[in-house]
Amino acid sequence: MIEFKNVDLVFGKNPERALPLLDQGYDRDRLQSETGLVLGVSQANLKVNKGEICVLMGLSGSGKSSLLRCVNGLNPVTRGEVLIEHKGEVLNFFDADHQTQRDIRMKRISMVFQKFALMPWLTVAENIGFALDVQGLSKEEIARRVDAQLELVGLTEWRNHKPSALSGGMQQRVGLARALATESDILLMDEPFSALDPLIRQQLQEELLQLQSRLQKTIVFVSHDLDEALKLGNTIAIMKDGCIVQQGNPQDIVLNPATQYVEDFVAHTNPLHVLLCGDIADPLTVLPAKDDHYCIDTKQDCWFNADTGDAQCQNQTIKVQRWQEGDSMNDLIEAPTLVSASASFHEALEIRHRTGFVVLVECNDRSLKVIGDDQLYRGLLGKLG
Amino acid sequence: MEAYKLPLGRTMERFVDWLVDSGAWFFDSLAIALEWLIDGATDNLLLLPPWLFIAITGVMAQWLRRNTGLTVFTVLSFLLIWNLGYWEATIETLVMVVCATSLCVLIGVPIGIAAAHRPLLYTLLRPVLDLMQTVPTFVYLIPTLTLFGLGVVPGLIATIVFSIAAPIRLTYLGIFQVPKELVEAGKSFGCSNRQLLWRIELPAAASSIAAGITQCIMLSLSMVVISALVGANGLGRPVVRALNTVDIASGFEAGLAIVLLAIVLDRLLKQKHEVS
């Protein structure tokens, strides 16, 4: 668990003198023009739970990397606390003594950098073992852990090459392996995939998600790309000018952007991979109804009976089929389909395309909702609610 | 205007006199130690027969560079020097250059590292370094002479003053230019300051520091003739003698020996991707 409490971060000489001015309501520009100090982060409050990926998202200069660097003290906070759990107690990194801080950096938190930050004079294996060597572990232990990491990121045959012989994607895999080798439970990732080609970026995103499902690290991930944030994040905090303007889960961000700034970001994302069926479905009551029968297809004259769970199409009875995440789409027949609220928008669209019928959604409270063409179009256009 | 002359020269002279009076024990023991070091090294190297020395140099050159042409050139150069009769003088010069360079590195690299970590120190250091390289050597040769007496030591000190700026500047540059991410990576994995220096900054600055050392060797070599003026042995001495007697033949030969030594040292020690 990591918790930021009222974190202010000011860069410059004697940054403390900015604090009273900030309390008077100075903003970033005014502070800079009057004192020359740069406001990195202002009043950040954020909690990252164990095993979660939290993405800090924003344009460059929004303070996301600055906030990330507070977690392991690369940036010392000017005011506020960064709490982490260490040896069974919650402590503020900046209150800890020097030895504890080093201990936390060595064993609890590791970091992955945007420009990889690999040592060009060390081989891939030596780079991965760098942090372990710093800790003074035995040669055998280092070799064992390095071999395991090389295996994990699939670079075993490159172990004796220098990083310069590797492509960008491979170099960042080395960076990731180096961070994982310390077996820390907190991972800080500072735009780790931004310097990579789009295809490699997507591939590494997938790999990270796979790793995360096995390793369950607590990850703070910085990104300037909302698509990446939506794909990876359990929670997303959107930052602007040093402030967190909105935090929430991906669906929250897309469905209820808090400000125009967030809305502008959301306007350029693809909702297919973010929204869930529960987000886009409407209650059955939006359909034309005739005593508990709802018209799910006007052209084919199909009516869904909410009591029996069957549909009547031109006097034929069609059974509603059930589809669950993980099932093959090939087994679907031409009939209305019932899915859970956590199925993705993308899956709903494909089911609609394959079956030719509406998709019915079973919500968590057992109530039924419907996704017809109208709901699909509105979801695609970002005009929900 | 000249009626009242500012007593700059007199003040400096008094300062040097004071140094001689109060620090005699220090400068004398330093002179004895350095002389013992240089003479000892020279005598021991001269115990080796020239052919053995040349053979060892050839093998080392081949092992270091794996360049047969360079090895052949090295061996031929030394054979020519031997043939011309400057063997002893060359060894003396070589020892002098190696001693001067080692002392420059021992003093200069730590100063360069300290300057890279403390901007204020470098601001203060820069004019001093400029001064050491621009003040004509003869000017500080005079006080050095009075402090250390005639012989090899004042030459060595003058050489160090002249050439120490190179390792200081290039060490400073190398450490200063270590990419910020590498230092951040080191810190984020829990490196102590000492580990940061040894595991990140020095390896990252290695090629720049090596360039500083090569430059230091070349600068030291360029001081051999001036050292000879104050009584140092070596290849400078025949040059000075040739100058006094207008002896073109031996002047040319001794000059050639210096140039050959310089080329061999430069080619053998230069980094493949030199940072300059």
Interface residues (C-beta under 8 A of the other chain):
Chain A: N72 L74 R102 D103 R105 M106 K107 I109 S110 M111 F113 Q114 K115 F116 A117 M119 P120 W121 F130 A131 D133 V134 Q135 T182 L188
Chain B: P179 E181 L182 E184 A185 G186 K187 S188 F189 G190 C191 S192 Q195 R199 I200 P203 A204 A206
